[in-house]
Amino acid sequence: MTPSANDLYHAAQGYIKIGQPVFPCLPVGEKAKAPLVKRGLHDATLDRAQAKRWWTRRKDAAIGIPTGIVYDVLDVDVKREEDGRVHLPVLQHLGLLNGCKRVVRTPSGGWHLYFLTKPGLTNKANKTLGLDVRSLGGYVLAPPSYIETPDYAGPYEDHGETMGSTDEPLWWDLILNALTPIDVATKKPIDLLPSERRASIAALREWVSIREAGERNNALHWAVCRCIENGIDPHELVEPALLTGLNEEEILLTVRSAMRRAGVTEDDLQTEAEALFPDEN
């Protein structure tokens, strides 16, 4: 259902009330979502009278909101080559979506996850994962905007505030490292274990132990996440991580931080021995 002019105008004023600047965007055509004002997001305003003039002049205008002011947004995209939605259950299980304040379904079938803004975060994109960050210098269209493009048409549907969310920011680096860690020296993806071996603590221990400088920290975080996913205590990775040259303090910091975000303790997880010989424990 397309929103009425009254719905769009009052929604724009509602965003202004919470300190979120707004600006009008084109709702239809090949350039749908493009700003209708000369300077784009830089013309966004908290001036209620200006917003009234804009939505009086163009009653069907979509509502653009600059990110990085009140909210950062994780844009979960749905495209032919990659569907970012497949990563959400993993990220939720790992506690990396704990700070999500609001969920919005986009017209293309994807999602916008709203987090309280984190100073210093900038726009990020990873086409391989189908995940983007909209932060300082970016913008998204906000509910109840309705757009029609040559590929799809529909509203931005507000699914409301999430229950029990924290004030944690959008940890993009942790999300990236939990899914596809990068070698900090070469900036290239680290070769990962085949999916059928990721649940094997033996395979993870061996893989961690042969990581080199540039790979070690990000690889350890990835392996810790795989342990938590599979109910294995990631402390099992401390010894092989030490073999790479990491010190025990930074290893334990990585392990404990990941467990805290995921909301698990050692009592919730199995050791390697318990996993291999469940009847003997």
Backbone bond lengths (Angstrom), bond angles and torsions (degrees), N, CA, C in turn:
res aa  C-N    CA-C-N  psi(-1)  N-CA   C-N-CA  omega(-1)  CA-C   N-CA-C  phi
1 M - - - 1.470 - - 1.534 109.55 -
2 T 1.338 114.80 132.01 1.459 118.55 178.74 1.524 109.78 -78.94
3 P 1.332 117.19 139.50 1.468 119.78 -179.98 1.522 110.70 -73.09
4 S 1.311 116.48 153.20 1.459 120.71 175.90 1.518 109.31 -78.71
5 A 1.344 115.31 162.20 1.462 119.74 176.26 1.522 110.88 -57.72
6 N 1.317 115.92 -35.15 1.457 120.57 179.75 1.532 110.69 -66.59
7 D 1.349 116.25 -39.34 1.469 120.51 178.67 1.523 110.72 -61.75
8 L 1.327 116.61 -46.01 1.464 120.91 -177.45 1.526 111.03 -66.01
9 Y 1.322 116.01 -43.97 1.458 119.80 -178.74 1.533 110.73 -62.52
10 H 1.334 116.59 -47.46 1.468 119.64 -177.86 1.524 111.26 -68.70
11 A 1.322 117.42 -32.41 1.461 119.60 176.28 1.528 110.54 -65.68
12 A 1.332 116.63 -42.85 1.464 120.56 177.90 1.526 110.65 -59.35
13 Q 1.331 116.38 -43.44 1.461 120.12 178.25 1.536 110.68 -65.52
14 G 1.331 117.31 -33.97 1.453 120.72 178.10 1.516 112.38 -64.29
15 Y 1.328 116.50 -39.29 1.463 119.44 177.04 1.528 110.85 -64.76
16 I 1.316 115.68 -40.11 1.467 119.51 178.86 1.531 110.59 -60.87
17 K 1.319 117.03 -37.52 1.470 120.54 -178.88 1.521 112.61 -60.83
18 I 1.333 117.61 -30.34 1.472 119.64 -179.46 1.525 111.80 -94.97
19 G 1.346 116.63 10.54 1.454 120.32 176.95 1.512 114.46 87.44
20 Q 1.329 116.90 14.07 1.459 121.19 -179.77 1.539 109.93 -98.89
21 P 1.337 118.08 110.87 1.467 120.05 177.43 1.532 111.22 -62.64
22 V 1.323 115.77 153.29 1.467 121.77 -179.47 1.524 110.08 -134.26
23 F 1.336 114.77 160.95 1.461 121.28 172.27 1.526 107.80 -155.29
24 P 1.343 118.00 154.61 1.460 120.31 -175.77 1.527 111.97 -84.25
25 C 1.337 115.25 146.19 1.461 121.38 179.09 1.528 110.39 -130.07
26 L 1.324 115.62 155.60 1.456 122.32 -179.21 1.529 109.81 -66.83
27 P 1.343 118.22 129.02 1.466 119.64 -176.10 1.527 115.23 -94.10
28 V 1.349 118.20 -13.05 1.469 119.19 -174.17 1.528 110.69 -137.42
29 G 1.337 114.23 158.63 1.458 120.45 172.42 1.520 113.74 95.90
30 E 1.317 115.68 -177.53 1.459 121.91 -178.37 1.527 111.61 -63.19
31 K 1.330 116.99 -28.23 1.463 120.56 -179.48 1.525 112.28 -102.02
32 A 1.332 116.13 21.28 1.466 119.70 177.22 1.522 109.41 -54.86
33 K 1.300 116.10 142.18 1.473 126.60 -177.19 1.528 112.39 89.07
34 A 1.343 117.70 -9.58 1.462 119.92 178.51 1.533 109.94 -74.83
35 P 1.335 118.15 146.74 1.464 120.88 179.61 1.526 112.41 -61.34
36 L 1.320 116.02 146.77 1.464 122.39 175.94 1.525 111.21 -99.30
37 V 1.313 116.47 6.73 1.469 121.10 179.00 1.526 108.31 -119.20
38 K 1.313 114.72 152.75 1.466 121.50 -168.79 1.515 113.79 -56.94
39 R 1.319 117.80 -44.85 1.463 121.05 -174.59 1.524 112.36 -99.13
40 G 1.311 115.99 13.88 1.451 119.75 175.93 1.515 112.83 59.64
41 L 1.331 116.24 -135.93 1.463 120.23 -176.26 1.527 112.57 -61.72
42 H 1.344 116.53 -19.89 1.464 119.33 179.22 1.530 112.13 -73.66
43 D 1.342 116.66 -12.07 1.463 120.91 174.48 1.526 112.03 -92.62
44 A 1.316 117.65 -0.57 1.466 120.74 -179.16 1.528 110.07 -56.32
45 T 1.316 114.78 143.90 1.463 118.80 -171.56 1.518 112.63 -135.39
46 L 1.340 114.33 157.46 1.465 122.96 168.56 1.524 110.68 -107.68
47 D 1.333 115.31 8.53 1.462 122.29 -179.43 1.528 108.75 -82.45
48 R 1.311 116.91 111.38 1.461 121.43 -176.58 1.531 112.03 -62.64
49 A 1.333 116.01 -35.84 1.469 119.64 -179.53 1.533 110.63 -67.71
50 Q 1.328 116.55 -39.43 1.458 119.85 178.56 1.529 110.52 -65.19
51 A 1.322 116.20 -42.13 1.462 119.58 178.19 1.527 110.41 -61.52
52 K 1.322 116.57 -39.18 1.479 119.82 177.97 1.519 110.73 -62.44
53 R 1.330 117.70 -40.56 1.467 120.57 178.85 1.532 110.47 -63.77
54 W 1.325 116.04 -43.40 1.467 119.13 -178.80 1.522 111.39 -61.81
55 W 1.348 117.13 -49.23 1.464 119.20 -175.13 1.533 112.41 -81.60
56 T 1.326 117.80 -8.27 1.463 120.36 168.70 1.520 109.36 -79.33
57 R 1.329 115.38 -39.03 1.469 121.39 -179.64 1.528 111.29 -71.48
58 R 1.333 117.83 -40.41 1.467 122.11 -178.63 1.526 108.01 -133.29
59 K 1.348 114.45 89.55 1.459 120.22 -169.82 1.521 113.92 -67.29
60 D 1.357 117.54 -23.86 1.462 120.06 -178.01 1.526 112.69 -97.50
61 A 1.330 116.63 8.35 1.470 119.88 -176.20 1.529 111.33 -58.82
62 A 1.345 115.26 136.35 1.455 120.56 173.25 1.530 108.67 -71.17
63 I 1.313 115.49 154.73 1.471 120.93 -177.77 1.525 109.59 -96.22
64 G 1.321 115.81 113.32 1.454 120.31 174.64 1.515 110.18 -93.55
65 I 1.330 116.29 136.50 1.467 119.58 175.26 1.530 109.31 -126.48
66 P 1.334 117.83 123.96 1.472 119.97 175.18 1.532 109.52 -64.95
67 T 1.302 116.05 134.45 1.462 120.98 177.20 1.527 109.59 -88.85
68 G 1.328 115.22 169.67 1.458 119.79 -179.63 1.514 113.57 81.07
69 I 1.325 117.59 9.21 1.468 121.90 178.42 1.527 109.28 -111.76
70 V 1.324 116.80 -60.95 1.465 122.12 172.99 1.531 109.81 -104.32
71 Y 1.350 114.67 -43.38 1.459 119.93 -175.97 1.524 111.91 -127.06
72 D 1.339 114.84 147.46 1.451 122.79 159.57 1.523 105.78 -102.19
73 V 1.323 116.94 149.58 1.462 120.22 -175.72 1.528 110.03 -127.26
74 L 1.333 115.23 129.59 1.461 120.73 169.58 1.520 106.80 -90.04
75 D 1.324 115.85 113.66 1.455 122.79 -177.92 1.528 108.22 -91.67
76 V 1.314 115.82 111.10 1.467 121.74 -179.16 1.522 107.04 -97.95
77 D 1.326 115.28 104.92 1.455 120.93 -169.65 1.526 112.05 -92.45
78 V 1.319 115.46 154.00 1.455 122.22 174.82 1.522 107.51 -124.80
79 K 1.327 114.98 107.17 1.459 120.48 179.47 1.517 109.29 -132.95
80 R 1.318 114.64 166.94 1.459 119.81 -176.33 1.523 112.04 -57.36
81 E 1.340 115.95 -39.98 1.465 119.61 -174.64 1.528 113.40 -85.19
82 E 1.324 118.15 -21.65 1.462 119.75 -177.14 1.521 110.64 -156.87
83 D 1.318 115.34 137.06 1.464 121.65 179.02 1.523 107.71 -116.55
84 G 1.330 116.25 104.80 1.452 120.67 -177.18 1.516 114.16 -65.19
85 R 1.331 117.76 -16.61 1.462 120.84 -177.80 1.524 112.50 -64.20
86 V 1.338 117.36 -25.74 1.464 120.10 -176.29 1.529 111.69 -65.64
87 H 1.339 117.29 -20.95 1.464 120.35 -177.58 1.528 113.19 -86.02
88 L 1.320 117.39 -13.96 1.464 119.85 -172.26 1.530 113.90 -63.76
89 P 1.343 120.21 -42.76 1.474 118.17 178.90 1.530 112.64 -60.51
90 V 1.343 117.37 -39.29 1.465 121.04 179.10 1.526 110.26 -65.08
91 L 1.326 116.36 -47.92 1.459 120.60 -178.41 1.525 111.26 -64.11
92 Q 1.325 116.68 -36.46 1.463 120.18 177.00 1.523 110.51 -65.88
93 H 1.339 116.49 -44.01 1.467 121.11 -179.48 1.525 111.06 -62.17
94 L 1.326 116.49 -34.75 1.465 121.05 -179.06 1.522 113.25 -83.06
95 G 1.324 117.03 -1.73 1.454 120.38 178.64 1.510 114.44 79.60
96 L 1.331 117.29 11.79 1.460 120.13 -176.76 1.526 112.96 -84.16
97 L 1.334 116.39 -1.53 1.461 120.94 174.00 1.529 111.19 -113.29
98 N 1.333 116.43 14.36 1.474 120.36 -176.56 1.526 113.07 -57.19
99 G 1.326 116.55 -33.04 1.457 120.36 -175.98 1.514 114.78 -86.49
100 C 1.329 117.66 3.81 1.470 120.11 -178.87 1.526 110.28 -65.91
101 K 1.329 116.09 119.27 1.464 122.06 -175.74 1.526 113.20 -92.63
102 R 1.319 115.99 -29.34 1.465 119.93 -174.55 1.520 108.92 -152.33
103 V 1.326 115.70 147.36 1.458 121.67 -179.18 1.523 109.04 -121.95
104 V 1.325 115.79 128.81 1.464 121.67 -179.75 1.526 108.72 -126.78
105 R 1.312 116.62 129.02 1.469 121.39 175.22 1.522 108.71 -87.33
106 T 1.333 116.54 132.05 1.455 121.04 -177.43 1.530 110.97 -93.67
107 P 1.323 118.59 161.07 1.468 120.95 -177.80 1.527 114.17 -60.85
108 S 1.323 118.06 -25.49 1.465 120.76 -179.15 1.521 112.56 -81.93
109 G 1.340 117.11 -4.77 1.455 121.16 -179.17 1.516 113.56 100.91
110 G 1.322 117.09 -0.81 1.459 121.30 177.90 1.510 111.19 -88.10
111 W 1.351 115.28 -164.15 1.455 120.64 -176.71 1.520 110.49 -139.13
112 H 1.296 116.49 148.27 1.464 123.91 167.33 1.526 106.89 -112.08
113 L 1.322 116.83 121.51 1.458 122.16 177.12 1.523 108.33 -107.13
114 Y 1.325 117.09 119.26 1.466 123.18 -174.30 1.529 110.70 -92.97
115 F 1.335 116.04 130.23 1.457 123.28 175.47 1.525 108.56 -124.36
116 L 1.339 117.32 152.30 1.457 119.09 172.25 1.522 108.96 -61.01
117 T 1.312 116.37 139.29 1.458 120.16 -172.43 1.520 112.35 -64.12
118 K 1.322 114.64 145.82 1.463 122.36 179.53 1.515 108.64 -115.49
119 P 1.329 119.10 117.89 1.473 120.35 179.33 1.527 110.95 -55.84
120 G 1.328 114.38 135.04 1.455 119.30 177.19 1.509 114.99 95.73
121 L 1.335 117.62 -17.71 1.460 119.66 178.03 1.530 109.18 -74.40
122 T 1.327 116.94 137.69 1.458 121.80 178.75 1.519 109.64 -122.64
123 N 1.319 116.45 175.66 1.460 120.48 179.82 1.526 110.33 -63.87
124 K 1.320 115.04 134.93 1.453 122.09 179.69 1.525 108.53 -132.83
125 A 1.310 116.17 151.56 1.463 119.88 177.84 1.514 109.52 -143.79
126 N 1.321 115.73 141.15 1.452 121.66 172.71 1.520 107.26 -139.88
127 K 1.325 115.51 94.88 1.469 120.71 -175.44 1.518 111.44 -64.33
128 T 1.337 116.99 -30.05 1.458 120.06 -179.66 1.518 111.49 -63.96
129 L 1.328 116.45 -37.37 1.463 120.88 -178.79 1.520 113.10 -88.58
130 G 1.320 117.60 -18.19 1.458 120.15 -174.62 1.512 112.28 73.89
131 L 1.343 116.65 27.32 1.461 121.97 -179.94 1.522 109.03 -126.25
132 D 1.317 116.45 135.15 1.465 122.37 176.48 1.523 108.85 -131.87
133 V 1.320 115.28 156.29 1.462 121.41 172.67 1.520 108.20 -111.45
134 R 1.314 115.26 131.42 1.455 121.07 172.45 1.523 106.98 -111.61
135 S 1.332 115.40 110.53 1.456 120.75 -178.21 1.516 108.60 -135.98
136 L 1.327 117.85 -144.71 1.457 121.45 -175.15 1.529 110.10 -56.13
137 G 1.331 115.44 125.74 1.455 120.39 -178.55 1.513 113.77 93.47
138 G 1.334 117.16 0.09 1.462 120.84 178.65 1.522 110.81 -120.63
139 Y 1.324 115.52 179.82 1.459 119.94 175.87 1.519 109.80 -156.38
140 V 1.322 115.50 161.46 1.458 122.61 172.84 1.520 108.24 -133.02
141 L 1.318 115.97 163.00 1.461 120.32 169.92 1.522 108.05 -87.90
142 A 1.314 115.36 140.39 1.462 120.71 -173.28 1.525 110.82 -112.26
143 P 1.328 117.85 154.03 1.458 121.84 175.22 1.516 110.83 -58.78
144 P 1.333 117.84 147.09 1.470 127.95 3.93 1.535 112.78 -98.11
145 S 1.318 118.52 34.57 1.465 121.78 -178.59 1.530 111.07 -50.66
146 Y 1.334 115.19 145.90 1.465 122.70 178.09 1.516 107.39 -128.70
147 I 1.326 116.80 129.39 1.463 119.47 179.64 1.524 111.26 -127.51
148 E 1.326 114.27 154.16 1.463 121.75 174.61 1.514 108.06 -129.80
149 T 1.334 116.27 117.32 1.457 122.28 177.47 1.522 107.78 -117.04
150 P 1.349 117.93 171.55 1.467 119.03 176.03 1.528 113.02 -62.56
151 D 1.333 118.01 -18.66 1.464 121.13 -175.86 1.524 114.15 -102.05
152 Y 1.314 117.93 -28.71 1.459 120.21 -177.58 1.522 109.57 -161.38
153 A 1.317 114.60 164.89 1.465 120.85 176.65 1.523 108.32 -146.49
154 G 1.321 115.47 147.51 1.452 118.41 177.33 1.516 112.17 158.10
155 P 1.324 115.96 178.91 1.462 121.09 -177.57 1.526 111.84 -94.08
156 Y 1.321 115.05 163.89 1.455 122.24 164.01 1.522 105.39 -89.61
157 E 1.327 116.28 110.40 1.459 121.63 -172.22 1.526 110.44 -97.19
158 D 1.310 115.86 120.44 1.458 121.04 178.30 1.527 109.11 -80.58
159 H 1.332 116.68 115.15 1.458 121.30 177.59 1.521 111.83 -92.56
160 G 1.321 115.41 9.10 1.448 120.22 171.33 1.515 114.91 87.65
161 E 1.327 114.60 176.82 1.450 121.55 -179.71 1.528 109.98 -72.40
162 T 1.315 115.68 145.76 1.454 120.14 178.83 1.532 109.22 -82.78
163 M 1.306 116.37 145.21 1.454 121.72 -177.95 1.528 109.62 -82.44
164 G 1.321 116.61 133.98 1.450 120.71 173.66 1.510 115.39 71.42
165 S 1.315 117.54 20.79 1.464 119.19 -179.85 1.529 110.00 -72.00
166 T 1.327 114.88 152.90 1.460 121.07 177.98 1.528 108.76 -96.33
167 D 1.312 115.89 -176.55 1.466 120.24 175.01 1.527 111.47 -99.14
168 E 1.327 116.78 18.42 1.464 119.41 178.15 1.518 110.19 -64.50
169 P 1.319 117.35 142.39 1.460 120.31 178.67 1.526 111.34 -77.30
170 L 1.298 115.23 -177.16 1.456 121.92 176.92 1.528 108.23 -82.49
171 W 1.354 116.52 105.11 1.464 121.65 -177.05 1.531 109.72 -85.67
172 W 1.320 117.22 75.86 1.454 120.43 -175.15 1.524 112.45 -61.47
173 D 1.314 117.94 -43.16 1.463 120.25 -179.02 1.528 110.98 -61.33
174 L 1.338 116.99 -39.77 1.454 119.56 178.91 1.527 111.40 -69.17
175 I 1.327 116.58 -38.30 1.469 120.53 176.59 1.529 109.86 -60.72
176 L 1.322 115.49 -47.24 1.465 119.99 -178.66 1.522 110.38 -61.99
177 N 1.336 117.03 -45.94 1.458 120.34 -177.92 1.521 112.62 -69.46
178 A 1.333 117.01 -28.19 1.459 119.86 177.67 1.523 111.64 -70.95
179 L 1.334 116.69 -23.97 1.459 120.81 -176.31 1.525 112.66 -105.37
180 T 1.326 117.26 -51.58 1.464 121.39 -178.85 1.524 109.44 -143.35
181 P 1.317 118.42 84.58 1.474 121.08 -175.99 1.520 112.58 -63.06
182 I 1.334 115.10 148.15 1.459 122.85 -177.22 1.523 109.67 -112.44
183 D 1.331 116.20 139.48 1.457 121.76 172.19 1.527 107.61 -72.02
184 V 1.327 116.93 118.80 1.460 119.67 -175.17 1.524 112.59 -68.75
185 A 1.331 117.13 -21.67 1.460 120.43 179.92 1.525 111.70 -80.93
186 T 1.335 116.58 -45.16 1.470 120.55 -175.38 1.528 112.79 -97.68
187 K 1.353 116.55 -15.77 1.475 123.39 -176.55 1.529 111.78 66.70
188 K 1.316 117.03 18.45 1.457 121.57 179.69 1.530 109.71 -105.54
189 P 1.354 116.71 153.97 1.464 119.03 177.88 1.522 111.45 -61.86
190 I 1.314 116.22 144.15 1.459 121.85 176.06 1.527 108.78 -80.79
191 D 1.320 117.14 134.98 1.461 120.75 177.19 1.517 109.72 -62.99
192 L 1.328 116.12 124.56 1.454 121.12 -174.47 1.526 111.65 -101.34
193 L 1.308 114.08 162.97 1.456 119.84 174.04 1.522 110.26 -65.69
194 P 1.332 118.28 146.66 1.472 119.78 171.88 1.521 110.08 -57.22
195 S 1.301 116.11 149.69 1.470 120.08 -173.79 1.521 112.52 -58.48
196 E 1.343 118.00 -33.62 1.456 119.19 -177.68 1.530 113.11 -71.52
197 R 1.348 117.37 -12.44 1.466 120.64 -179.90 1.526 112.37 -105.42
198 R 1.310 117.20 -2.15 1.458 119.60 -174.99 1.514 112.74 -71.53
199 A 1.321 117.91 -19.74 1.463 120.99 178.66 1.524 111.72 -90.03
200 S 1.323 117.31 1.02 1.457 121.19 -178.29 1.519 109.75 -94.84
201 I 1.325 116.89 117.18 1.456 119.72 -179.94 1.520 110.50 -65.99
202 A 1.322 117.28 -32.83 1.459 120.19 177.68 1.529 110.70 -63.64
203 A 1.317 115.81 -43.71 1.464 119.79 179.31 1.527 110.77 -66.34
204 L 1.316 117.16 -39.40 1.463 120.66 178.97 1.525 111.18 -65.90
205 R 1.326 116.80 -41.61 1.466 120.28 179.13 1.522 110.91 -61.50
206 E 1.325 116.16 -44.68 1.464 120.03 179.90 1.528 110.62 -64.61
207 W 1.325 116.25 -43.03 1.462 121.46 -177.57 1.524 110.96 -63.81
208 V 1.338 115.90 -44.75 1.471 120.10 179.11 1.523 110.75 -62.38
209 S 1.315 117.18 -40.09 1.474 121.12 -172.39 1.527 113.55 -66.10
210 I 1.339 118.16 -19.86 1.468 120.45 -176.99 1.529 112.53 -106.61
211 R 1.333 117.31 11.90 1.467 119.72 177.31 1.523 109.38 -71.27
212 E 1.319 115.78 145.61 1.460 121.41 -178.08 1.532 110.92 -107.09
213 A 1.327 115.27 173.94 1.470 120.39 178.12 1.520 109.47 -54.19
214 G 1.319 115.67 137.07 1.463 120.77 -177.21 1.512 111.90 98.66
215 E 1.349 115.99 -29.35 1.460 121.07 -179.02 1.524 112.59 -102.49
216 R 1.319 116.96 -24.86 1.457 121.50 -161.51 1.523 114.64 -57.82
217 N 1.325 117.71 -53.82 1.470 120.35 -175.46 1.523 112.28 -64.88
218 N 1.330 116.16 -48.20 1.456 119.38 -178.39 1.522 111.61 -67.49
219 A 1.326 116.10 -36.37 1.464 119.61 178.11 1.527 110.93 -66.81
220 L 1.331 116.61 -40.38 1.456 119.80 178.03 1.522 110.68 -61.42
221 H 1.327 116.72 -44.09 1.464 119.51 179.53 1.521 110.85 -61.08
222 W 1.326 117.21 -42.34 1.468 121.04 178.65 1.524 110.26 -60.64
223 A 1.330 116.71 -45.29 1.463 120.94 -178.69 1.531 111.42 -66.82
224 V 1.333 116.68 -39.27 1.468 120.70 176.54 1.530 109.58 -59.73
225 C 1.319 117.02 -42.28 1.469 120.96 178.81 1.529 111.27 -62.43
226 R 1.346 116.93 -38.53 1.459 119.68 179.05 1.530 110.24 -66.60
227 C 1.337 116.89 -38.02 1.459 119.78 176.92 1.532 110.58 -61.00
228 I 1.321 116.97 -49.19 1.463 121.19 -177.97 1.524 110.36 -61.38
229 E 1.330 116.87 -42.00 1.468 121.21 177.05 1.517 111.67 -55.04
230 N 1.331 116.30 -38.28 1.459 121.46 -172.52 1.526 113.37 -101.17
231 G 1.338 116.53 12.08 1.445 120.26 174.79 1.509 115.03 74.08
232 I 1.339 117.52 21.58 1.460 122.92 -179.72 1.525 109.39 -104.23
233 D 1.303 117.00 137.74 1.456 122.37 178.13 1.536 109.59 -66.07
234 P 1.345 118.14 116.57 1.470 119.77 -177.88 1.522 114.41 -69.25
235 H 1.324 117.91 -8.12 1.462 119.13 173.36 1.525 110.96 -61.73
236 E 1.339 117.07 -17.27 1.462 121.41 175.63 1.535 111.53 -62.96
237 L 1.327 116.87 -15.32 1.463 121.00 -178.07 1.523 113.31 -94.90
238 V 1.323 117.83 -3.11 1.462 120.20 -176.46 1.527 111.19 -61.57
239 E 1.324 117.02 -48.92 1.470 120.51 -177.30 1.531 112.56 -61.05
240 P 1.338 119.80 -51.04 1.468 118.29 178.39 1.527 113.42 -63.88
241 A 1.338 117.22 -31.12 1.465 119.58 177.91 1.519 110.73 -66.97
242 L 1.342 117.07 -34.95 1.464 120.68 177.27 1.528 111.00 -62.12
243 L 1.327 117.21 -32.25 1.460 120.90 -179.31 1.527 112.43 -66.92
244 T 1.329 116.58 -19.85 1.466 119.57 179.65 1.520 112.27 -83.35
245 G 1.340 116.87 -11.86 1.459 120.34 -179.14 1.515 113.52 107.23
246 L 1.329 117.96 -4.61 1.457 120.11 173.79 1.524 109.10 -68.72
247 N 1.334 116.12 148.34 1.462 117.24 177.80 1.538 109.93 -91.03
248 E 1.326 114.68 160.17 1.457 119.86 -171.97 1.526 112.11 -62.49
249 E 1.323 116.66 -35.33 1.463 119.65 -178.49 1.519 111.87 -62.29
250 E 1.344 117.45 -45.62 1.469 118.94 -178.43 1.527 111.55 -73.05
251 I 1.334 116.97 -29.71 1.459 120.15 176.50 1.525 110.17 -65.26
252 L 1.333 115.90 -47.71 1.462 120.03 -178.87 1.522 111.84 -66.88
253 L 1.321 116.66 -32.22 1.464 119.79 176.40 1.525 110.52 -62.83
254 T 1.332 116.84 -44.12 1.463 121.17 178.01 1.523 110.87 -61.81
255 V 1.327 116.36 -45.77 1.464 121.48 -178.39 1.529 111.00 -63.83
256 R 1.323 116.61 -49.72 1.464 120.32 -175.24 1.523 111.84 -68.61
257 S 1.332 116.94 -37.10 1.467 120.03 178.93 1.523 110.57 -63.65
258 A 1.329 116.61 -43.36 1.463 120.30 -179.55 1.525 110.76 -66.00
259 M 1.322 116.84 -41.14 1.466 119.81 179.22 1.522 110.95 -66.05
260 R 1.323 117.23 -39.52 1.475 120.40 179.37 1.525 110.53 -62.99
261 R 1.333 117.50 -45.29 1.466 119.62 179.77 1.522 111.48 -62.99
262 A 1.333 116.10 -37.83 1.467 120.15 -178.92 1.524 112.18 -78.22
263 G 1.332 116.94 -9.58 1.456 120.57 178.50 1.518 113.49 71.21
264 V 1.340 117.41 33.56 1.461 120.61 179.98 1.525 109.94 -121.36
265 T 1.313 115.27 156.92 1.456 122.46 174.81 1.520 108.30 -122.66
266 E 1.332 115.84 174.06 1.457 119.69 178.53 1.526 111.21 -60.52
267 D 1.328 117.32 -30.73 1.465 120.55 179.83 1.526 112.38 -67.32
268 D 1.338 116.12 -22.44 1.468 120.01 -179.47 1.526 112.15 -84.76
269 L 1.331 116.99 -11.05 1.457 121.78 -171.19 1.527 110.88 -119.12
270 Q 1.327 115.50 160.50 1.455 121.35 179.34 1.523 111.32 -100.84
271 T 1.334 115.63 147.19 1.455 119.24 168.79 1.523 108.32 -79.18
272 E 1.319 115.93 172.31 1.466 120.01 177.27 1.527 110.26 -60.07
273 A 1.339 117.45 -43.91 1.458 120.86 -178.80 1.531 111.44 -62.90
274 E 1.329 116.87 -41.57 1.462 120.43 179.25 1.514 111.75 -65.32
275 A 1.334 116.31 -34.97 1.461 120.14 178.73 1.525 111.41 -70.62
276 L 1.341 116.16 -39.03 1.464 120.20 -177.31 1.520 112.62 -78.36
277 F 1.340 116.90 -34.55 1.465 121.48 -175.58 1.521 110.76 -129.05
278 P 1.318 116.87 65.87 1.462 120.37 -173.23 1.524 113.82 -61.28
279 D 1.340 118.42 -27.55 1.457 120.53 -176.00 1.521 112.82 -81.03
280 E 1.336 115.72 -10.34 1.460 118.85 -176.29 1.519 112.06 -101.13
281 N 1.333 118.23 5.20 1.462 121.37 -178.18 1.519 110.08 -120.33
